[in-house]
């Protein structure tokens, strides 16, 4: 079903590239997102890296997407499995103008949002200090051999020091709070399903919570 994705990695080495804030799964929840963004103001030189899953569970998807779009110039936006599945469903079933409009309207968004998702979401992001994807990686393979499926659906929860010395930062797997196992960090703290939105600031290693 999923073809292997060749990452063709090029490390970013520009000044400031290793100052970042990774934000966990938002799930259409605007108030927690606004609170996290408020807390990021003191880290003006940090790049924001959103780990995917902007869709579903919450009721504020258009507002969430608009808020992300406003920060496009200093941010990286990753696919979550929810966005990937939405775009696949739209491509498969929105094959007439009517059905396409019905699907998009169901989510309360516009064609502008759909085009933005298509043009801006990435399956991974990598810099000197860290590798980011929605669901981490398949621990059996090197970073450049990861597949789309691994980057969206991996359930591996252990240390990844045997694969890379970078931090591997992901969302996808809900936990009560931010946790890590060795170099493997988990930032999905259940926003949209009764939990909170969390973020990790590097190099300060500070956790932000909504």
Buried (B, 14 or more C-beta within 10 A) or exposed (E): EEEEBEBEEEEEEEEEEBBBBBBBBBBBBBEBBBBBBEBBEEBEEBBBBBBBBBBBBBEBBBBBBBBBBEEEEEBBBBBBBBBBBBBEEBEEEBEEEEEBEEBBEEBBBEEEBBEBBEEBBBBBBBBEBBBBBBBBBBBEEEBEBBBBBBBBBBEBEEBBBEBBEBBBBBBBBBBEEBBBBEBBBBBBBBBBBEBBBBBBBBEEEEBBBB
